[in-house]
Amino acid sequence: MEILGIDIGGSSLKGALVDVRNGELKTLTHRIPTPADRKPEGIAKAVKEMVAHFDYKGVVGCGFPTIVKNGYCKHEGNLSKDWVDMNVDALFEETTGLKFTVINDADAAGLAEVQFGAGRNLDGFILMITIGTGLGSGAYLRGELIPNFELGQIPYKQFEKIEDWAASSIKTEEGLSYKEWGKRFNVFLQYIEKILNPDTILIGGGISNDWNKFEKHLHTRVKLIPAELRNDSGILGAAIAAHHKYSG
């Protein structure tokens, strides 16, 4: 069964058709720039453009970069405040005429990793951290998703949220070396370790492709494992979530 998965990020929307039975992308990933104002109308239009690119008519899974409860956005995250309390499922369904399952993007990435990637043979309490424009997080207990862990929102010193100090976008903006940025990210990981004491932390997001450049700067008692599916995980997990919703 092939389902369209869309991953909405701070810089772009990515989409592909996914074979949800084996966790494989069946098409090349298509990218559309995220509208600069990150408001509902523009992003909904980009989602419609993504659907049209694949000439797709089925159910759609979508990873969304902030808290989503029962289809409703509960925090603006790195988007516009216009999203707060909006029914994202309904907006995308009205715009495209298709059925949508919208979940937190890090939750989606973790679903894919737990089912088909680095976490498929792991048990216990697993956290997935996605590093990008912000710091996304997904939590899984014995393979079951605990939705909407927003660990990047932890306040830190003068920063309203720690992702404003330790995301990979900050590394780029401030021209930090991997050592400099790795020390910041390690502070974040140590907070997570102290508060939640997970069994394993999976590290994903685009910068995880450079795992060997910053791994040595991370020091935790919890086992750290780089994600296997890398940039595909959000797309895969979104499609898996839609499959779970509409097949059961």
N, C-alpha and C positions, 0 to 999 in steps of 0.2 A: 504494500500500500504506500503510495506517494502522497505526502502532505507538504504544502508550502510552509516553510519556516522563515520568519522574519525577525531579525535582531536589531532593535532600535538603539543606537548609541549616540554619544554626544557629538561625534563628528560625521557619522554616516549610518544609513540603514543598509543592512546586508540581508540578502534573501537567497534561497535555493530550494529546490524540490528535494525532499528527504524520503528515503526508504526507511520507514519507522520500524520495520521488522529486523533490520540488521544495523541500523544506525549509520547509513551511508548517504552522502550527498549524491544525488543522481544528475545534477547539473552543475555548471560553474556558478560560483557565487556572483550575484549581481549587486552592485553598490549604487546608492543614491545619496548625495550629500544631505545631512540633516539641515533643515532650514535654520538660518542664523538666529531667528527669534525663538525657535523651539516651542512655538505655540501650537495649539491643537489643530487649527485649520491647515497650517502648512504641513505638519507631520502626517495628518490624515490624507492629504493630497499625495504625499510621497508614498504612503502605504498603497494607495490606489494605483499609483504608477508602477509600484513593484508587482502588484497582482497582474496588471496589464502586460508587463514585460514577459511574464511566464504564461500568459493567456490561460490563467488558472481559474477553475470553477468550483473547487471543493472547499472544505473547512481549512482555516488558516490558524497557525500557532504564531504567537508574537511575544518576544521578550521585550520588556519595557523597563527603562532605567530608573525605576523608583518603586515605592510600595504600591502594590495593587491588591485590594481586598474585594472579592466577589465582583471583579470587573471594574471597580472604582479606584481611581488614583487618590491616594491618601496623603501624598507629600510631593512637592514639586521636584525634589532632588536637584538635578542639574538642568531641569527644564523650566518652562515658564510657570508662574504661579497660577495661570489660567487653567492648568490641568487639575488643580486640587478639587476633589469631590466630583470630578467628571467621570461618567461611565465610559471608560475607554473601549470596552467591548462594543457597546451600542454605537459609539461614534464611528468606529471602523466598519461595523456591520452596515450602518446607514450609508457610509461613503462608498463601500465596495459592493454591497448586496450579498456578501458572503458571511458565513458564521465564523466568529473569532473566539479564540481562547488567548487572553492576554495575561501573562504572569511576569513577575519580577525577572529581569534579565539574568541576574546571578543565580536565581533559583533554576532558571532554564538551563544555564550552562552546567550547573551541578547535576541536574537530572540526567543530562547526556553523559557526563563523566561517570556517574554512579552506575548507570545502566550499561554503557558501552566503552568507557574509557578507563582512566587511571584508578577509579574507585570501584570497578566492577567486582573485584575479589576482596574488598574490604568490608569490615563489619564495625558495629559500634557507632559512635558519634563522629560524623565527618563534616567538616566545614569546607566550603569552596569559596575562595577569594578570587575575584576577577579584578585585575588592575588595568585601569584605562583613564578616561576622563575623571572618574571617581574611583572609589574602592567598593565594589559590589561584594555581596556575601550571600551564600546559600547554606542552609543547614539540613542535615539528613541523619536520622536516627534509625539504624538498622535498615537503611535503604529507603525509608519513607521521608518525604519532604516536610520540613517544618518551615512554612512560608514566611517571607518578609523579615528576615534578619538583616537589619541595615547597620552593620558594624562600622561602616565608613562615616556614620553620623556621630560617632563618639566625640565629644568636645576634647580639645587638646590645647593647653596653654592659652594663647590669645586667639586661637582659631575656633570658629564656631563648630567646625567638624574636622576631624583628623585627615580626611581625604583632601582637604585644602592645603595640606602640608606634605602628604605622603603618596599621592596618586602619581602615576607615571606621567600624566599631563603636566604636573608640577616639575618633574624632572626635566621635561622638555622646555618649559617656560623659563626655568631658572638656570638652565644649562648645567645641571648637576652631573657629576660622574656616577658610574654605577656604584662605587663605594659610598659616595655621599648620599645618594638616594637610597641605597640598600640599608644604610644605618637608620634612615627615617622609617622605611617600611618595616624594619625589624622592631622598632618601638611599637608600631601598630600590632604586629604579631604577638609581642609580649603582653600587651593589654588583653588581646583575645585569649591567650593562654591562661592568664591569671583569672579572667572573668568566667570563662566557659570550660576550660580544661578539656578540649576535644581529644579524640583518639588520633585523628589525622587531619591535616590541613592540605587541601589541594590548591595549587597556585595556577591561575589561568589569566586570560587577557593577553593582548598583543605582546606585551613585554616578556611574557613567559617563554617566548621563542628565544630569548637571550638568557635563559635560566643559568647557564654556566658562567655568565658574566657577573651575576650578583648573588648566587647561592652562598658563596663563602662569607658573605657579609651578614647572613641570617643565622641567628643563634637562639634556638628554642629547644625545650625538652620534647615538645610534640613533633612527631614525624612530619616533615614537609615533602610533598611530592608534586612535581610539575604536571600540569594537565596534559593529557595525551592528545586530545582533540583540538586543543588550541583555539584558533579563531572560529572554528566550525561549531564549537560547543553550544553557543547561544542559539544558532539556527536549528541545530539538531534537537536541543532540549525543548524549544518552542513547539516544534512539530510533534515531539513525543507527548507534550502536555495536551495538545489538541487531540491527538489520537486517544489518549486516556479518557478525555472528557466525552468524546463522541462515539467511542466504541464500547463503552461500558455503561 
